[in-house]
């Protein structure tokens, strides 16, 4: 081997080691980013579950409000009907006199 070949081989080995070092660094970065991604996906899944649970609770609250409003309206309607019946009874009593 000539001196030029030896020098080229030495440069090649140095660059190859540099390339391997860069590849290892990139692999480490990829591993760390994959861990971060997995964590973020888990957080997103938990957030989506919480949103779904809160939507269900909200729907339940709306349903309860509608039911309670209907009960209140029903009570008011019964009171109005009772008042009308009493007025009709009074009118009938007056007509019978």
Backbone torsions as a table, in degrees:
resi	resn	phi	psi	omega
1	UNK	NA	138.6	-180.0
2	UNK	-86.3	171.7	179.8
3	UNK	-63.1	-37.7	178.6
4	UNK	-63.3	-41.7	178.5
5	UNK	-64.9	-41.1	179.3
6	UNK	-64.1	-42.2	179.9
7	UNK	-65.8	-43.0	178.4
8	UNK	-62.8	-40.7	177.8
9	UNK	-64.1	-40.3	179.0
10	UNK	-64.6	-44.2	178.0
11	UNK	-63.5	-43.2	178.8
12	UNK	-60.5	-44.5	179.5
13	UNK	-62.9	-42.7	179.3
14	UNK	-63.0	-45.7	-179.5
15	UNK	-67.8	-35.8	176.9
16	UNK	-64.2	-42.7	177.0
17	UNK	-64.4	-39.7	176.9
18	UNK	-62.6	-43.1	179.2
19	UNK	-63.4	-43.3	177.6
20	UNK	-62.6	-41.4	179.0
21	UNK	-62.7	-43.7	178.7
22	UNK	-63.9	-41.6	178.7
23	UNK	-61.9	-42.4	178.8
24	UNK	-64.5	-40.8	177.6
25	UNK	-62.5	-43.4	-179.8
26	UNK	-65.2	-39.6	178.0
27	UNK	-63.8	-39.9	177.7
28	UNK	-64.8	-42.3	178.0
29	UNK	-62.5	-43.3	179.2
30	UNK	-62.0	-42.7	178.8
31	UNK	-61.3	-45.6	179.2
32	UNK	-63.5	-42.5	179.6
33	UNK	-66.2	-35.5	176.5
34	UNK	-64.9	-37.5	176.7
35	UNK	-65.0	-44.2	178.9
36	UNK	-62.5	-42.5	178.5
37	UNK	-60.8	-44.0	179.1
38	UNK	-62.2	-41.0	178.5
39	UNK	-63.6	-44.4	-179.7
40	UNK	-65.9	-38.3	177.6
41	UNK	-64.6	-38.6	177.7
42	UNK	-65.5	-42.9	177.9
43	UNK	-62.9	-40.3	178.4
44	UNK	-63.7	-42.3	179.0
45	UNK	-62.0	-42.6	178.4
46	UNK	-64.3	-41.1	179.3
47	UNK	-64.2	-41.0	178.3
48	UNK	-64.7	-39.1	177.1
49	UNK	-64.5	-40.6	179.3
50	UNK	-64.7	-41.6	178.3
51	UNK	-61.2	-44.1	179.5
52	UNK	-63.5	-42.4	179.0
53	UNK	-64.0	-42.7	179.5
54	UNK	-66.5	-37.5	175.6
55	UNK	-62.8	-40.1	177.8
56	UNK	-64.0	-44.6	178.0
57	UNK	-61.4	-43.0	179.7
58	UNK	-60.7	-44.6	177.5
59	UNK	-60.7	-41.0	178.2
60	UNK	-63.5	-40.9	178.7
61	UNK	-64.4	-43.4	178.3
62	UNK	-62.2	-41.6	178.5
63	UNK	-62.7	-44.4	179.2
64	UNK	-62.8	-38.7	179.7
65	UNK	-65.9	-41.8	179.1
66	UNK	-64.1	-43.7	-179.8
67	UNK	-63.7	-44.8	-179.2
68	UNK	-67.7	-35.8	177.1
69	UNK	-66.2	-39.1	178.0
70	UNK	-64.8	-38.9	178.2
71	UNK	-65.2	-40.9	177.7
72	UNK	-64.3	-44.1	178.5
73	UNK	-65.2	-37.5	178.2
74	UNK	-63.6	-42.2	179.2
75	UNK	-63.5	-43.9	178.5
76	UNK	-63.2	-41.0	179.7
77	UNK	-64.1	-42.0	177.8
78	UNK	-62.5	-40.8	179.8
79	UNK	-64.2	-43.2	178.9
80	UNK	-64.1	-41.1	179.2
81	UNK	-64.6	-42.9	177.7
82	UNK	-61.5	-40.4	178.8
83	UNK	-63.9	-42.4	178.1
84	UNK	-64.2	-40.2	178.8
85	UNK	-63.1	-41.7	178.8
86	UNK	-63.6	-41.0	178.3
87	UNK	-64.1	-40.6	178.2
88	UNK	-65.2	-42.4	177.9
89	UNK	-60.1	-40.5	178.4
90	UNK	-63.2	-43.3	179.2
91	UNK	-62.0	-43.4	178.2
92	UNK	-63.3	-41.2	178.9
93	UNK	-62.6	-40.4	178.3
94	UNK	-65.8	-38.5	-179.7
95	UNK	-69.2	-31.3	-179.5
96	UNK	-76.0	-14.0	-179.0
97	UNK	-75.6	NA	NA
